[in-house]
Amino acid sequence: MTPQSEAELAEIIGGATGPLCIQGGGTRGIHGDGAVLSTRGLSGVTLYEPEALTLVVQAGTPVAEVEALLATEGQQLAFEPMDHRSLMGTSGEPTVGGVFAANISGPRRIQAGAARDFLLGVRFVDGQGAVLSNGGRVMKNVTGYDLVKLMAGAHGTLGVLTEVSLKVLPVPEVAATLALRDVDLAKGIKSLSAALGSPFDVTGAAYDSEAQTAYVRLQGFEASVAYRAGELARTLGTLGAVETLPDSAALWRDIRDVRPFADAAGDVWRISVKPTDAVVLIPALGATRTLCDWGGGLIWALMPAGRDVRSMMTVPGHATLVRAGERASLPRFHPEPAPLAAISAGLRAQFDPKEILNQGLMG
């Protein structure tokens, strides 16, 4: 089912008697129970005001189309959404609705914020077929902000996004990446913490265990980046040899999309912890390979198939099974604590009383 309008989508959901699997581009490998209901027919930019840094776009619009439009005005999606296709081995086109439904945020999250932080307003169809709107279309007219953020990361279990309004930002003039080579995990995370604790406005902080290299990205005006890179290089130089990589766009795309794991056998886990706890957790995992982003707060772990990372968590945090050959015995998402699970169940009962939207996805 691929409705071509919001009204048609509402009619389908309102008349549904069985579960529906909500999908955008189908690139993330996330599948709920039931018949597939695609948002790809809801495509197009409704409003774009470059001078106001705001964009209103239908949920099924390809992310690439939006990025191309923003590029004509020297603007971007500052939260740097990941493209899952290489990691998951999927095809199709990632959609704007899918990005916000899953709250997909890339390396720049540490500086700019997550996808949900850029949402100004949403339109969506709930589980009874009612069309709801919340928030606004411009930054100075944002109401009901909590519900707007609630929809980001709900994975379609509370409603199907039909349109989002969001804030965009200018593309930085230049970027430079500092690479600290031949450092172990402890020293690598220490260097990332030092960079993030500095006054130099870091927009990327990652550590590759295979390369034993820590990467720190700086962006902005040319003179500012040159000054900050020089000062930060001196700071990090106490931990090892620092190399400046002037052209690092491909490197950060690879980190964003976890491309080193793309063709590797095994399960892929996404683990969120306190950045300094990565030094404790990673050795305990016995992973084939790890890649740290967000200063160590986000760990991508390539694991032997079927091994449950959640039973190996030696520090507070949560783990999501992103890619696996068999998921029958392992749920995708980390179990919620009882109080939070009760709140989640209550919200789903309000927004989807028929229990038809992406059922079985969050369990």
Secondary structure as UniProt FT lines:
FT   HELIX           6..15
FT   STRAND          20..23
FT   STRAND          35..38
FT   TURN            40..41
FT   STRAND          45..49
FT   HELIX           50..52
FT   STRAND          54..58
FT   TURN            59..60
FT   HELIX           63..71
FT   TURN            72..74
FT   STRAND          75..76
FT   TURN            78..79
FT   HELIX           85..88
FT   HELIX           96..101
FT   TURN            102..103
FT   TURN            107..108
FT   HELIX           109..112
FT   HELIX           115..118
FT   STRAND          119..125
FT   TURN            127..128
FT   STRAND          131..135
FT   TURN            139..140
FT   HELIX           145..151
FT   TURN            152..153
FT   TURN            155..156
FT   STRAND          160..167
FT   STRAND          169..170
FT   STRAND          174..180
FT   HELIX           185..196
FT   STRAND          202..208
FT   TURN            209..212
FT   STRAND          213..220
FT   HELIX           222..236
FT   TURN            237..239
FT   STRAND          242..245
FT   HELIX           249..257
FT   HELIX           259..261
FT   TURN            262..263
FT   STRAND          267..273
FT   HELIX           275..277
FT   HELIX           278..285
FT   STRAND          289..293
FT   HELIX           294..296
FT   STRAND          298..303
FT   TURN            305..306
FT   HELIX           309..312
FT   STRAND          317..323
FT   HELIX           338..351
FT   TURN            353..354
FT   TURN            359..360
//
